[in-house]
Amino acid sequence: MMHIIDREVIQRHLEEKRQEIEQYRLGQHALKRKRKERKMTAFWAMFFSFSN
């Protein structure tokens, strides 16, 4: 009986860790995307200030 519970606990723990890693990866990806957008925004802001 104890063995089954341990296995369930371990499975649940692994699943949680996997989700945390997934969330972290998504977060990193979103950060990179935001950084890229910010660079583009800065570029356009400069472009428009020069053209006016």
C-alpha positions, -999 to +999 in steps of 0.1 A: +000+000+000+027+024+010+045+018-023+015+028-044+010+061-025+047+069-029+044+063-066+014+086-069+031+113-049+062+110-071+041+111-103+022+142-091+055+158-081+070+151-115+039+165-132+041+197-112+078+201-120+071+196-157+044+222-156+067+247-138+094+242-164+068+246-192+056+279-176+092+290-172+099+283-209+067+301-220+077+331-198+112+332-213+097+330-248+073+359-240+101+379-226+122+375-257+092+384-278+085+416-257+122+426-260+120+423-298+088+443-299+104+470-277+133+472-300+110+477-329+090+503-311+122+523-302+132+521-339+098+534-351+098+561-325+132+573-337+121+570-373+090+591-368+108+618-347+133+622-375+107+623-403+087+650-386 
